[in-house]
Amino acid sequence: MPTEILMPALSPTMEEGTLAKWLVKEGDTVSSGDLLAEIETDKATMEFEAVDEGTVGKILIAEGTEGVKVNTPIAVLLEEGESADDIGDVGSAPAPAAKPESDDSAPAPADTAGSAGAAPAAPVDAGGERIFASPLARRIAADKGLDLSGIKGSGPHGRIVKADVEGASAAPAKAAPAAAPQAAAAPSGPSGDAIAAMYQGRDYEEIKLDGMRKTIAARLTEAKQTVPHFYLRRDIRLDALLKFRSQLNKQLEGRGVKLSVNDFIIKACALALQAVPAANAVWAGDKVLQLKPSDVAVAVAIEGGLFTPVLKDAEMKSLSALSAEMKDLAARARDRKLAPEEYQGGSFAISNLGMFGIDNFDAVINPPHGAILAVGAGVKKPVVGEDGELTVATVMSVTLSVDHRVIDGALGAELLQQIVENLENPMVMLA
């Protein structure tokens, strides 16, 4: 029977993507592991591999199509001995609109009522969550009368594959749960059309939201609405660090290494998380996960949005190693070439706007992180010295945004104090 190839979920948070490029054409023979297409998610362009073998019978979604929902049929795969005549109505599935009406609309299932060979629609479990399974696995499960919600997948992101269902025992499928009443949508203000009407007659350009901007808007709105932020502020004297950095850069000049202030900040935060391990934690819904390594995310601005690549085991790495890794991650972030595992995870983040002349600001926590450090510019200011005399020092203002569900006030203050001590006494970071 012909098998539908579905739009994959290439990351745990992916809901839709752009089919950037087909790497096969109709009539090509493919095997498991062969590359089929390039898919653009909200963060990166990734290659999509075949999970079954066969012949590409029909391509349903043209390359360049945006807003393709996860689990939408994008092509039809024929088994040995089948031809295009066997596809029937499978190939009549409508292509998704390039611009969906709303981000939270549920994907419409393909019309397979008249298709004898089409794979069953993607199932959901009792809680309404989508079950990820390969087309072949879903077809085998349907033939054997298996309930996919009771099968644990061994594929990427828990996807159920052929091997998972071949050895499973047949059992009556559970009755589909009654549709739960749709929760009332929270008030979201005037509609886009209503706002546009306010500016009728004025000259403006309408800018289409891409996947990254939609994701940023959704995640930050969720963060500010659901994460109980509180803020801790400190001034840090940088004179000792700037002098130490200058000395190190002269010694490292022959190796082509130039350390930035941000490299010291990353190291200081990583060591502080080790010194205050209770603050090295993330919120996990019904529990808190306390991490052992210091995995520090750093915000990188790119055109149209930002990435937060994660430097893993940052406490174990030298300043020069952190500097090289950060430069590599930032460069690939700007080219949108990061893999999901390179920008997901971590317990703590740094957002540095000092290079733009910003004195101080409050950053929004990136869930599930427990905290984020907002870093301002180093500015020469009058300060009172240890001897009581008025002097001039380079001072940097920082604000620690903290998730109160994970870190209480005193614990957050202890973490920030440790960061300050590391930066004001930079030589201790090499001990």
C-alpha positions in Angstrom: 0.0 0.0 0.0 1.3 3.5 -0.7 2.7 5.3 2.4 2.4 8.9 3.2 5.6 10.7 4.1 4.6 13.3 6.8 6.1 16.6 7.8 8.5 15.7 10.6 8.9 17.2 14.0 12.6 18.0 14.0 12.6 19.5 17.5 10.4 19.0 20.5 8.8 22.4 20.1 8.3 22.4 16.3 4.7 22.8 15.1 5.3 23.8 11.5 8.1 24.5 9.1 9.1 25.5 5.6 9.8 22.8 3.0 12.9 24.5 1.7 14.2 22.0 -0.8 13.5 18.5 -2.1 16.6 16.4 -2.4 14.7 13.7 -4.3 12.3 13.7 -7.2 9.3 11.6 -8.2 10.5 8.1 -9.4 13.6 8.1 -7.2 14.3 5.0 -5.1 15.1 5.7 -1.5 16.3 3.6 1.5 16.0 4.2 5.2 18.5 6.9 6.1 18.6 8.6 2.7 18.1 12.3 2.6 14.7 13.4 1.3 14.5 17.2 1.9 15.7 20.2 3.7 13.3 21.6 6.3 13.5 25.1 7.8 12.3 25.2 11.4 12.0 28.5 13.4 15.7 28.2 14.2 17.6 26.3 11.6 17.6 24.4 8.3 17.8 20.7 8.8 18.0 17.6 6.6 15.1 15.1 6.8 15.9 11.4 6.4 13.7 8.6 5.1 12.6 6.0 7.7 11.2 3.5 5.1 12.4 2.3 1.7 10.5 2.5 -1.5 10.0 4.8 -4.6 8.9 8.4 -4.4 5.5 8.1 -6.1 4.3 11.7 -5.7 5.5 14.9 -4.2 2.5 16.7 -2.5 4.1 19.8 -1.2 6.3 22.0 -3.4 9.6 23.2 -2.2 9.5 26.7 -0.8 6.1 26.2 0.8 5.8 27.8 4.2 3.7 27.0 7.2 3.6 23.2 6.7 2.1 21.8 9.9 3.8 18.8 11.5 2.3 15.5 10.4 1.0 17.0 7.1 1.5 14.6 4.2 4.3 16.0 2.0 4.9 13.0 -0.4 3.8 9.5 -1.1 6.2 6.5 -1.0 5.4 3.4 -3.1 6.5 -0.1 -2.1 8.0 -2.7 -4.5 5.5 -3.6 -7.2 3.3 -0.5 -6.7 2.9 2.2 -9.3 1.5 5.8 -9.4 -1.9 4.3 -10.3 -2.1 2.8 -6.8 -1.9 6.3 -5.1 -5.5 7.1 -5.7 -6.8 9.9 -3.5 -3.6 10.1 -1.4 -2.1 12.6 -3.8 -5.2 14.9 -3.6 -4.3 16.1 -0.1 -4.5 19.9 -0.2 -1.3 21.9 0.3 -1.2 24.1 3.4 -1.8 27.8 3.0 1.4 29.7 2.9 0.1 32.0 5.7 -2.1 30.2 8.3 -4.9 32.2 9.7 -3.6 31.9 13.2 -0.7 30.3 15.0 -2.8 28.2 17.4 -5.2 26.7 14.8 -5.1 22.9 14.8 -3.8 21.3 11.6 -6.6 19.9 9.5 -6.2 16.2 8.8 -5.8 15.1 5.2 -9.0 13.7 3.5 -8.3 10.0 3.3 -11.9 8.7 3.3 -11.6 7.6 -0.3 -8.1 6.4 -0.2 -7.7 2.6 0.4 -4.0 2.8 0.7 -3.5 5.8 2.8 -1.9 5.5 6.3 -4.3 6.3 9.2 -4.3 9.8 10.6 -1.8 10.6 13.3 -3.2 9.3 16.5 -3.4 11.1 19.9 -3.2 9.7 23.4 -5.9 10.0 26.1 -4.5 13.4 27.0 -4.9 14.8 23.5 -1.2 14.7 22.8 0.0 13.8 19.3 1.7 10.4 19.0 4.7 10.5 16.7 5.1 7.4 14.6 6.5 6.6 11.1 4.0 6.0 8.4 5.0 2.3 8.1 4.7 1.8 11.9 1.2 3.4 11.9 0.1 1.1 9.0 1.5 -2.0 10.7 -0.2 -1.0 14.0 -3.5 -0.5 12.2 -3.2 -3.9 10.5 -2.5 -5.6 13.9 -5.1 -3.7 15.8 -2.5 -2.1 18.1 -3.0 1.0 20.2 0.0 3.2 19.6 -0.5 5.1 22.9 0.7 2.0 24.7 3.9 1.6 22.7 7.2 3.4 23.6 9.1 4.7 20.6 12.8 4.1 20.1 13.2 6.6 17.2 14.3 10.3 17.4 12.3 12.3 20.0 10.5 9.1 21.0 9.1 8.5 17.5 7.6 5.0 17.1 9.2 3.1 14.2 8.7 -0.3 12.5 10.7 -2.3 15.0 8.7 -1.0 17.9 5.4 -2.4 16.6 6.5 -5.6 14.9 7.1 -7.4 18.2 4.1 -5.8 20.0 1.1 -8.0 20.9 -2.2 -7.2 19.3 -4.7 -5.6 21.6 -8.0 -3.9 21.1 -7.5 -0.2 20.5 -8.8 2.1 23.2 -11.9 4.0 22.5 -11.2 7.5 21.4 -11.8 9.9 24.3 -14.6 12.3 24.0 -13.5 15.6 22.6 -12.6 17.9 25.5 -14.3 21.3 25.4 -12.0 23.9 23.9 -10.6 26.2 26.6 -11.7 29.7 26.3 -8.9 31.8 24.7 -7.4 34.4 26.9 -8.1 38.0 25.8 -5.3 39.0 23.4 -6.3 42.5 22.6 -7.5 43.9 19.3 -7.1 41.8 16.2 -4.4 42.6 13.6 -7.1 43.9 11.2 -8.5 46.2 13.9 -5.1 47.6 14.6 -4.4 48.1 10.9 -7.6 50.0 10.5 -6.3 52.5 13.0 -3.6 53.4 10.6 -5.7 53.6 7.5 -4.5 56.4 5.3 -1.0 56.3 6.8 2.0 55.1 4.9 3.4 51.8 6.4 4.9 48.5 5.3 3.4 45.2 6.5 6.1 42.8 7.5 5.3 39.1 7.5 6.2 37.2 10.6 8.6 34.3 10.0 8.7 31.2 12.2 11.5 32.6 14.4 9.6 35.8 15.2 6.4 33.8 15.9 8.3 31.5 18.3 10.0 34.4 20.1 6.7 36.2 20.5 5.0 33.1 21.9 7.8 32.0 24.2 8.4 35.4 25.7 4.7 36.1 26.2 4.4 32.7 28.0 7.5 33.5 30.1 6.3 36.9 31.3 2.8 35.5 32.0 3.8 32.3 33.7 7.3 32.7 35.2 7.3 34.7 38.5 10.3 37.0 37.8 12.2 38.9 40.4 15.3 41.0 39.9 18.6 41.5 41.7 21.0 44.3 40.7 24.7 44.9 41.4 27.5 47.1 40.2 30.8 45.4 39.4 34.2 47.1 39.2 36.0 46.0 36.1 39.4 47.6 36.5 41.2 44.5 37.7 39.6 42.4 35.1 40.4 44.8 32.3 44.1 44.9 33.4 44.3 41.1 33.7 42.6 40.7 30.3 45.1 43.0 28.6 48.0 41.0 30.1 46.5 37.7 29.0 45.8 39.0 25.5 49.4 40.1 25.0 50.6 36.6 26.0 48.1 34.9 23.8 48.7 37.1 20.8 51.0 34.6 19.2 48.3 32.0 19.3 45.8 34.3 17.6 43.6 34.3 20.7 41.9 37.5 21.9 39.7 37.2 25.0 36.6 39.4 25.4 35.0 40.7 28.6 32.1 38.4 27.7 34.4 35.3 27.9 35.3 36.2 31.5 31.5 36.7 32.3 30.7 33.2 30.9 33.5 31.7 33.0 32.5 33.7 36.1 28.8 32.5 35.8 29.8 28.9 35.2 32.0 28.8 38.3 29.4 30.6 40.4 26.8 27.9 39.5 29.3 25.3 40.9 29.9 27.4 44.0 26.1 27.7 44.6 24.8 24.4 43.2 21.2 24.8 44.4 20.9 27.7 41.9 22.1 25.5 39.0 18.5 24.4 38.4 15.6 24.5 36.0 11.8 24.4 36.4 10.3 21.1 35.1 6.6 21.6 35.8 6.0 19.4 38.8 9.7 19.2 39.9 13.0 21.1 39.9 16.0 19.6 38.1 19.3 20.5 39.7 22.1 20.2 37.1 25.6 19.0 37.9 27.5 20.7 35.1 27.4 24.4 34.3 25.7 24.6 30.9 25.5 28.4 30.2 23.5 29.8 27.3 24.5 33.1 25.7 22.1 35.3 23.7 23.3 36.0 20.2 21.5 38.6 18.1 20.9 37.6 14.4 18.8 39.3 11.7 15.2 38.9 12.6 15.6 37.4 16.1 18.1 35.7 18.4 19.6 32.3 19.4 20.8 31.2 22.8 23.6 28.7 22.0 24.7 26.7 25.1 28.3 26.2 26.2 28.2 22.9 28.0 30.5 22.0 30.9 31.7 25.7 30.8 33.2 25.4 34.3 35.7 22.8 33.0 36.9 24.8 30.0 39.7 27.4 29.8 39.0 31.0 28.9 40.6 30.5 25.5 38.5 27.4 24.8 35.3 29.2 25.8 36.3 32.1 23.6 36.9 29.9 20.5 33.7 27.9 21.1 31.6 31.0 21.6 32.9 32.6 18.3 32.1 29.3 16.5 28.6 29.1 17.9 27.9 32.8 17.2 29.0 32.5 13.6 26.9 29.4 12.9 24.0 31.0 14.7 24.1 34.0 12.4 24.1 31.5 9.4 21.3 29.5 11.1 23.4 26.4 11.0 23.1 25.3 14.7 21.6 21.9 15.5 18.8 21.9 18.1 21.0 20.3 20.7 23.4 23.3 20.4 20.7 25.9 21.5 18.5 23.9 23.7 19.1 23.1 27.4 21.2 24.8 29.9 20.1 26.2 33.3 21.4 29.8 33.1 21.7 32.4 30.4 23.6 35.6 29.7 22.3 38.6 27.7 25.0 41.3 27.1 23.9 44.6 25.5 26.9 46.5 26.9 28.5 46.7 23.4 25.5 48.8 22.3 26.1 51.3 25.1 23.2 50.1 27.3 23.9 50.9 30.9 21.4 48.4 32.4 18.2 46.5 31.6 16.0 43.6 32.8 16.2 40.4 30.7 13.3 37.9 30.3 14.0 34.4 31.5 14.1 31.8 28.8 12.2 28.8 30.2 13.0 26.4 31.7 16.2 28.3 32.9 16.2 29.3 36.5 17.9 32.7 35.8 19.4 35.1 33.2 22.1 37.7 33.7 21.6 41.1 31.9 24.9 42.8 31.4 25.3 46.5 30.7 28.3 48.6 29.5 31.4 49.2 31.5 31.4 53.0 32.3 33.9 55.2 34.1 32.2 56.5 37.3 33.3 58.3 40.5 33.5 55.8 43.4 34.7 55.9 46.9 37.9 53.9 47.3 38.9 51.6 50.2 40.7 54.5 51.8 37.6 56.7 51.7 39.0 58.9 48.9 36.9 59.7 45.8 38.4 58.0 42.7 37.3 56.9 39.2 36.6 53.3 38.3 35.1 51.3 35.4 31.8 50.0 36.6 29.5 47.5 34.9 25.8 47.2 36.0 24.2 43.8 35.9 20.7 42.5 36.7 19.9 38.9 37.6 16.4 37.9 36.5 15.3 35.0 38.7 12.5 32.4 38.5 11.1 32.5 42.1 9.8 28.9 41.6 13.4 27.7 41.4 15.5 30.2 43.2 14.5 32.2 46.3 15.8 35.7 47.1 18.6 34.8 49.4 19.9 32.0 47.1 19.7 34.4 44.1 21.7 37.0 46.0 24.3 34.4 46.9 24.7 33.4 43.3 25.0 37.0 42.1 27.6 37.7 44.9 29.7 34.8 43.7 29.5 36.2 40.1 30.6 39.6 41.3 33.6 38.2 43.3 34.7 36.1 40.3 34.7 39.2 38.0 36.3 41.6 40.5 39.0 39.0 41.3 39.6 37.4 37.9 42.8 35.5 38.8 40.7 33.2 41.1 39.0 31.9 38.0 42.3 30.4 36.8 43.0 28.7 40.2 
